[in-house]
Structures are given as structure tokens and as C-alpha cells.
Amino acid sequence: MCKFFKWMRYSIPFSLFLGILFTPACDTPTTRQLTEVFVAAASDLIKVSIPLGRAAEALGIKITFSFGPSGQLEQQIRHGAPYDVYLPAARTYAESLQRDGLAEGEVLVYALGRLVAWSNTLHLNSLADLRKANVDRIAMANPQYAPYGFAAQQALQAAGLWQALQPKLIYADSVSHAFQMAETGNADVALIAIALVRDSDRPFLVIDPKLYSPIEQAALVLRSSQNPQASKAFLEFLKGNEAREILRAYGFGNP
């Protein structure tokens, strides 16, 4: 068993890894010549990670993603999780690790996330529609450790809806979990990342970015990285035109 999976099995509660997507971490005949880079990534990157990972292979890099709330991933890193790169949905989490000497190099902000309201059954014209009787449950990521949850809280507060909607709010573990709740009918609406629903056949309401602080998608090479050169090359790739075009296709903005 590979070292990374041994660490996961014995060092992290299984509940933290629900919804995590991994590409194979052990050497195979098709990946042996690629340098493996383990990336702790915010959950809004689940879908865009697929084309990003494929494009990175042209650089000789095999990206293995692990997804979760940005704050929880930061804590895993502090407790010794063997990641090479950290991709939170907030600059502040990356800067915290940098201040504490856990980073190699500077924090890169490579994209801006966008908040939307999405429903599998309803059509929303404005945030005020969330007050309607046919909206009973609203899913959002926990604002204590998920940047999209914090942005959703800010947006509802700025719109004057936060207090009125309290009885309807359901806190999910991550932004992808909030999406799953609305997708499966466990919530009527989800306040989530546009990157998770850009390819959906359901309409979504883009929330005015003036209502919340910028969602800065950040990247950081970790000091504990076993492949620092490949990790730095991946960050350079994120700054380039190819990655920017991929991110734009999933609704991310330029920093």
C-alpha cells in the first residue's frame, strides 16, 4: 500500500473523506514516468480538476487530488498530511500556513470563484425568492471552515435576508456536499460554486459578487513536499493561458 493511503487510513477520520475523489496513487505502467503530485483541493474544484489534471500530464506531472473544505484541509496539513500542494478557496488559509513556515514560496491567487443559487426543481429570479413558501430548505457550506459558506453568509447578510432565512438554512460539510443535498432533494436550493453547476441542465442564479468578499482560489507549495520542483511547475501551469481557459470554462474569473 502506498505511503499516502497508509497515512489516510490511520491518521484521518473516515468521515472527512466522504466525497473525496482520488486518482490512482500507486505506480502503474502508464504513470511510472510521471512525477506524482498530491494536491489538497477545495471542493469547488472537483469538476474542473479533471481537465486540469489531464493538461498537467503534458508537463510530466501526475496530479492526485484530495477534496474537502479549505479549513479542514489546512488542519490536515498542520497534522502532517503528506500533500505537495494546497489549493484552498481562500487566500487566508494559504497565508496562515505560509506565516507558520509550512510553505515553500509565495501564495498564488490563480482564479476567482463565483457564488450561485441552484435548485433542481425551482426557478429563482432573485435572492428574495428564498423567502417564498416553496423554499423550505437551503443548503450552504459551513461558513466556519468553508469559504463558499462564508461568502453565502455575507451575501445573505448584505441582502438583508440572513435573519429571516435562519429556520431554512442547512449547513453542509463542504460546498460539494451542499450541491449534493440540492441535487438529491434533501434541500430545495443550494448556495454553491458556479463551477459545480456550469454544466448542469438546470438554470442557476448568479449572486452579485458585490454582496460578498472575493473568493480567491489560492495555490501554495508545501514545505513538506516530496516533489517540490514538480509542485512548482504545477503552480506555474495554473498561471498560464491553458489553465486559465479551462478555469474560465467552468465559470472561474481571473484574479
N, C-alpha and C positions, 0 to 999 in steps of 0.2 A: 504494500500500500504506500502510495506517495506520501511524503512528509506533510504536505499541505492538508491532505484529507485526514491524516492521523491527528493533526492539531485540531481540526474541526470536530472530530469525533469526541475528543476527550476534553476540549477546552471551552466549547461554546454550547450553551443550551440549545437543544434542537429547535425550540420554538422560534429562535432568532433567525432560523434559516428557512422558514416556510416561505415559499415563493421565490427562493433563490435559484438562479439559473447558472449552471456551470458548463463550460466546455471541458472536454476531457483534459485532465491534468497530467496524466502519465504518458511517457514516451510511446509513440506508435510509429510504424514505418513511415506514415505520411507526415508526421510532425517532428521527427527526430532532428531535422536540420534547422528547425525554427527555434528561436530563443523564447522561452516561456516567460510571460509577464503576468503576475497575478494582480488584478485590479479590484479594489473595493469601490463599488459604484453606487451612487444614489439610484433609487428605484425608478425614477423617471427615465432612466437610460436603458431600460430593459429592451425596448424595441429597437432603438437606434444603435444599440451595441452590436447587433448582428451585422449590418453593413460596415460599421466602423471596424469591427474585428476582421472582417474579410479584407478590407482595404489595407489594414495594417500588416497582413501577411505578406504583402508585396515588399515590405521592409525587412522581411525575415523574422517577424515577431509573431508569436502565437499568444493571443490575449485570452486569459481565463478570467471571466467576470464573476464577482460575487455581489449580489444586490441586497440593499437594505436601507433603512432610514439613515440619513447622513450622520446624525448624532450617535446612533448605536454603532455604526461602523467606526466612528472615531474612537469610541471606548474599546472596541475590539483591538484596534491598532495599539492603543495605550497598554493593553494587556498582552501584547506580544503576537497578535495575529500576523502570519508571515506574508503580508501583502508587499508588493513593489510600488504600486501607485494608488493614490486615493483620489476619487472623483466625487466630492460632495456637491450638493446643490446649493451650497452657501460658502462664500469665501471665508467667513468667520471660523468655520470648523477647521479648514486647512491652515489658516493663520494661527490658530491655537496650537496645533501640532508643531508648526514652524517655530513659534516662540519658545516651546519647550524642548527644542533641539532634536525633534524627531523627523525633521525634513532634510532633504538633500536639494538645495537650490531654492528658487523663488516659487511663490504661488502664481499659477497661471489661471486667469479667467478667460475661458475659451468660447463661452456662449452664454446667452441669457434665456432662462426658462420662462414659459408663459402659462398663466393660470386660466383655466376654463371651468365652466359648469357643464356637466354632461349627464344626460339621462338616457336610459334605454327605452323609456316609454313616453316621456313628456317632451314638449317643445317649450323652450324657455326663451323669452324675449328680453328679459332684464333680470337683475338680481332681485328686484322687488317681487318677482313671480315666486320666489322661495317662500313667501308668506302665505301663498294660496293653500286652501284646504286640501288640494290633491297632492301636495308635497308634505309627506308625513315624516320622512327620514332623510337626512342629509349627511352623507359620509365625507369626511375630510381626514387627512393625516394628522396625527397628534402634533400640535404645534410646539410641544416641549422639545422634540428632537427631530422633527421633520420640517425642512424649510418650506415645502409647499403647504403644510398645515399652518405654519406661521403666516405665510402670505395670505392664505384663505381667511384667517382670523383678522388680519389687518384690513383686508378688502371689506369684510362684513362690518367691521367697526367703522370704517370710513364711509360706508353706505348707510350707516345708522340702523343696521339690521342685527347686530351681534346679540343684544339682549333679547330681542323678540324671537330669535331663532334658537335660543338655548335648548328648549324642550325637544327640538327636532334633530340636533346635532349628534352624530355618532363618530367617535374617534377611532380611526383605523391605525394599524401598526405602521403603515407606510403609504405613500401616495399610490403605489400599485395595488395595495390592499383595498384602498378606498375605491379605486376603479372596479376591482373585482366585486365589491359589495353592490355597486350600482348595476354592474353587468349581470349579476345573478339574481337581482330583485330584492336583495337584502337592504337596499337603500333606494330611494326614488331618484336622488340626484347625488352626484359626487363632484366635489371641488378638487380638481386634479390638474396634472400637467397635460398640455396640448399634445406632447409627444406620445402619450399613451392612446390618444383617440384620433390622431390626424388621419389614420387610415380607416376609421370607423364609418359605417354607412348611416350612422345617426348624426343629426346636427348637434352642434355644441355652441355654447355662448362664451365668446372670448371676453374675459373680465378686464376692464380698463386697467392697464398697468399703472396708472396714476394712483390707484387705490391701494397699492402695496409696494414695499421696497423691492428693488431689482433682485430677481432670483439669479444670482451669479453662479453659474456652473464652473467650479474651480477644479484644478488639477495640481497634484503635488507628488513628487518622487519622494519616497520614504527613505530615511537614512538606513533602515534595516534591509533595504532591497538587496536581493542576491544577484540581480542583473541590472545594475544602475545605468549602464550605457544603453541597453535596450529600452529601459524605462524612460530615459531622457529622450530617446528617439521617438517614443510614442507621444510624448508631450509636444515635441516639435511637429509631429504629424497632426496633432489636434489644432495646431496654429495654422496649418496650411489650407490651401484652397479646396483640396479634395474633401477633407474632413468638414470644412465649413459648408460645402454644398450638401453633404449628407445630412448635417445637422439642420440646415435650413429646410430640407425636405420634410423633416419631422416637426417643424414649427419653431425651432430654436432661433433666437435672434443673435445678431453679432454684438459682442461686448463693446 
